[in-house]
């Protein structure tokens, strides 16, 4: 029997998943990777630890699956996009990897906006630079860590670091290459983009670009020893996890909005021609001549996780000790709150927003008679409202007759119905537990001929999906609440700036 191994490294967890050729998950192993926050706005991880933890997960997934390593046809990785993983000129890690939750480059992005660089970048590269874009992070390093900047040999993405650890080959794929430095029209690297950001000396540091479903190396002797894989196992280029997730749920096609509700609010539409707008990133699709239009912000269900970990930690531990789930315990409270009128609104901007890094999270309309259920209902509603901000931007330019939803929250029918009612669209949830990993597996399988194409999914998605239809009365209810949510956010712009200044003033 033949299998495919996929790696999916998110912002907190790295996973290894073994699939058979029917798309069935045979073994999965996870490792939590510590986030390092040495100072305000810095969110990093140790690159060597990431690789060792991933290697351990690969070995465990192989063991759990019962697959013999020689039956692994190919391997591919996907991981969080943007951020920055640097190698020096000897191809060793050059400091910690920088996650896409990082916002240290706020001043660089603000300066570029004042100088018009953002609009020039939008026209040239398909996107205005944001705080965790490789362009902004490299500019920050150039200004603040010149010695480190001078030692840069390669600037790569997270999944490309794991690919390098597996194969010893430096490179990237089309979806990842287009995060900062490609021409949106030609989909090739643009020297003009490097010049625009003042980074022209780094042209040689840009990794070569391959198709996501292209074999780019083989598992080395060293990697085989650490992972349990067979030396020489083919490794495909892999892809950005946003596109991997959308591919894994069957939404990597025109007319569908792919939604990933996780740490980031991710919303993506595929197009056959480039169309640029400051509200989304127009990046290269998997296949030449296609574009992924991604409207995103770091403001999705990480808000819910934060609330549970911060305010329900003891109850969560008690539930787990009893073999129960904190989510199951909270669900009746949330359902009851969603069924009654409430003045509570929540803006889910703990780590960022569609308006940039300055807006912060907060509850409004909270009264003494509101309980935990009301607070959590408003929190989840705010998360879905934030997704709607992005989906509305996309469907103003790209046809969208349905949405497909993935991410941990999608497994909760209450949340899936909330998406349908807020968006006013049919929302389909597949039974795919590891959507991003399966997207990577499709690319790996296509690279070795196990699948006809990267998007030739062998599964019967219709049979394994649930579609939630919007209810007209609930949609009308959320239209009113969403309008107020938006108006308050617009009115808060100057107050958010004032609040940010408070965090910079010493006490006493």
Order of alpha helices (4+ residues) and beta strands (2+ residues): beta-beta-beta-beta-alpha-beta-beta-beta-alpha-alpha-alpha-alpha-beta-alpha-beta-alpha-alpha-beta-beta-alpha-beta-beta-alpha-beta-beta-beta-beta-alpha-alpha-alpha-beta-beta-alpha-beta-alpha-beta-alpha-beta-alpha-alpha
